Amino acid sequence: MKYAPPAAPRGASAEAGTVLVPYPPFWRQYPSRVGALCLVELQKMRRDRTELVTRAIQPALWLIIFGETFSRIRAIPTGSVPYLDFLAPGILAQSALFIAIFYGIQIIWERDAGVLTKLLVTPTPRSALVTGKAFAAGVRALTQAVVVLVLAAVLGVALTGNPLKLAGVAVVLLLSAAFFSCLSMTIAGLVLTRDRLMGIGQAITMPLFFGSNALYPVALMPAWLQVISHANPLSYEVDALRGLLIGTPAHLALDFAVLVVAVVLGVASASALLGRLAR
């Protein structure tokens, strides 16, 4: 009686004797890879916890010196809202901007170290790589936001305690930091060097900040600056933060829509230039 070898299971190769495992569907693997890359980025933050303290110095100076001084002299009319209350959401947005706008330096460093090339040869989509890094910048912004909000509360800013509104604040900060980090990675894909990116980042950071409604109401701006403010994503972030944190009238649906569209466009542009950066 002859012995018959067992039949190869479904999905197995009879010649090689290996099982062919199909790839999971795109909709399932994409979020998991974005999450994995985001966690890798956050591991780097644990190694340098002093960064949270050093990055909190500038927002603290804006609130304590600029905010307190302008509250006393009442140079900027903000209606029934105290100027320090009006300013705090703008400084919160500024801190997220300053964290994210230089994020492209990190990806240039990874290019120089050979890490980026290794990531690009994996099956991970480029957009997942960019999205993971973008939302890691958002989580960094959230940790910074806790410091700024605690300081604002100590200074007497009337912040909301509503959990749903605070969750909305977290989403706004995630989206805005994700967009500005994508903008930084897009610039990195264009200029290709750290020095050039640093120069451009410094050149656009303050115009973005002063060209928004972070420091003063849009109604006080000259007409040309109002046009710039309406085209500035930072203005929509600040508007949403003010509406959620201190209850001023806000266009939340429009604010969230602009931020979501900005993130999608930012991920698309950064992903398209990622290959150029790796060459």
N, C-alpha and C positions, 0 to 999 in steps of 0.2 A: 504494500500500500504506500503510495507516494504522498509525501508531505507537501501540502500546498501553502505557500507563504500567505500571510494575511493581506487582504486588499488594502491598498493605500487609502487613507482617509480622504474625505472631500477636501479639496484645496491643497493636497499634498502632491509633490513631484515624485513620481515613481523612480526616475533616474537619479535624482539628487538625494532622495530620501528626506527632504525638508518640507515643512509645512509652510504654505504661503499664507501669511496673515494679511488680510485686506486692510487698507488704510481706513480709519474711521471717517465718517462723513465730515466735510469741511466745517459745517456749522457746529460740530462737536469738538473738533481739534483746535479750531481757531481761538475760542475763549481760553482753553486750557494752556495754550502756548503763550497767549498774551499774559495770563496770570503768572506763568512760570518765569517769563522774562521780567515781569514787574517785581516779583519776589527777589530775583537775582539783583536787580537794581537797588532794592531796599536793604539787602544784606550789606551793601557798601556803606549805607548810612550808619549802620550799627557800629562800624569800625571807627567812625569819627563823630562822636556825639557832641563834641564841642562846636560843631558847625551850627547846631540849633541855637546855641547861645550867641555866637558871633553874628549870625544873620539877624538876630532879634535886636541888635544894637541900633541899626538905622531906623526901623519902625518906631522903636522906643523914643529916639530923638525927635522924630517927626511929631509924635503925639505929645511928648512932654514939653518940648521947646516951642515948636511951631504952633501946635494946637492950643496949648495953654496961653501963649502970647496973643494969638489972634482972637481967642475967645475974650480976652480982657479988653483989647482995643476995638473989637467989633468992626473990623475993617471990611469984612466980607459978609454982606447980609444973607442970612439963611432962613428968614422967616421966624417961625416959632420954635424951630429946632436949634438948640445950642450948637455953636460952631464945632466944638469938640465932638459932639455926637455926629454931626454931619461929616466930619473929617475921618472918623475911625474906620468906616467901611472903605473909604478911599485908600487909607494906609494899609488895610488888610489886602486889598487888591494889589497895591504896590509891592507888598512883600512877596506875593505869589508871582508877580511879574519878574522881580529880580532873581528869584530862584530859578525860573524856567528859561529866561531869555539867554542864558549862557550854557544851557544844557548841551548844545552842540559841541562844546569843547570836549566833553566826555566821549562823544562818539568819534571825534578826531583822534583822541588818545587811544581808543580801542582800535582804530584803523592802523595807527602807528605801531601798536603792540601786536598786530596780527589777529586780534580777537574778532574783529568785524568780518574779515575774510572767512574765518571758520564758521561764523554764524550764517553767512550768506550761502554756504554750500550745503547747509542742512535743509530738510524739507520745509522748514518754517517759512511761511510767506513773509515777504519784506514788510508788508503792512502790519503784520502781527508783531514784528520786531520793533517797528516804530511806535505802534500803539502801546506796547508794554513799557517802553521807555517813557512815553508821554504821560501815561497814568502813574508811573512811578514818580515823575516830577509832581503830579497832582497830590500824591500822598505826602511827599515832602512839604508841599505847600500847606497841607492840612496840619502837620505837626507845627509848622511856623505859625499858623493861624491861631492855634491854642494859646501860644505865648502872647500874641498881639491882643486877643480877646480878653485874656486875664488882665493884661495891663490896662486895657481900655476900661474894664469894669472897676479896677482899682482907682482909676482917675475919675470915676463917677459917670461914665457913659451909660445911658439907659438902654441896655441891650435886652432883647427878647429872651425868654426862657422856654419858649414853645419848642418842643422836640421836633415837630414837623418842620418848622421854619429853620431850625438849626441844621436839620438834615438837608434842607434846600440850600443853605449856605455851603455845606460840604460839597454838594453836587456842583454848585457854581464855581467853587475854587478848583475842583477837579477838572472841570471842562476848560476853564480859562488857563490854568497851568499847562494842561495838555496841549492847548492850541499854541501857546507861546513857546513851549519846548519844541513843538513841530516846526514853528517858524525858525527857531534857532537851528534845528537839524537841516532845514531847507537851506538856510544861509550857509551852513557848513558844507553842504553838497555843492554849493556854487563857488565858495572861496577856497575851500580845501585845506586851509591852514588855520592854526589856532590864533596866530597874531592878527590876521585879517578878521577873523570872527570876533575877537575881543574888541577890535576897533569899531566894527559895525554895530556890535551889541551895545557898546557904550554910546554910539552916535544916535541910536534909535530909542534907547530906554527912556531918557528924560523927555524927548518929544512925545512919546506915547503917554507918559504920565501927565505932563503939563497940557497935552492936547486932549485930555479927557475931563470928565466931571468930578475927578477925585478931590480936587482942592476947592472948587468953586462951582456954583450952579451954571448950567449951560446958558441961562438967560443973561448972565453978566458978561459973556464972552462977546468979542466982536464977531461980525457975521462970518468972516472967513474961518475963524477958529471954530465956530459952531458947525460949519460944514465938515471940518476935520474931525470934530468930536463925534458927529453922527456916523462917520465911517470908521471910527476907532472901536475895536472890540472891547477894549478896556472900559469904555463908557457904559456898555451894556452890562458888563460884570459889576461895576460899581452901582449902577441903578438897581440891579437885582439884590445886591448885598444890602443897600440902604433900605429897600422895601422889606426885606426879610428880617434884618437885624433891629432897625429902629422904627419901622412902620411908616416910613414916608411913602407917598404915592409912587408906584412903580409900574412899569409895563412888563410884568414877569413873563408872560407868554412870548412876547417879542424878544426879551432878553435871553431866555433859554433857547429859543429858535436860532437866534444869531450865533450863540456860543456853540450849539450842536453843529450847525453848518460850517462854522469856522474850524472846528475840530476835524470834521470829515475832509474838508479841503486841505487842512494842514497835514493830515496823515497821508493823503494822496500825493501831495507835492513832495513831502519828505521821502516817501517810499520810492517815488520815481527817481529821485536823485541819489538814493542810497548806493546804487551800483557805481555811479560816477565817483562817489567818495571813496569806494573800496579799490578802485583801479590805481 
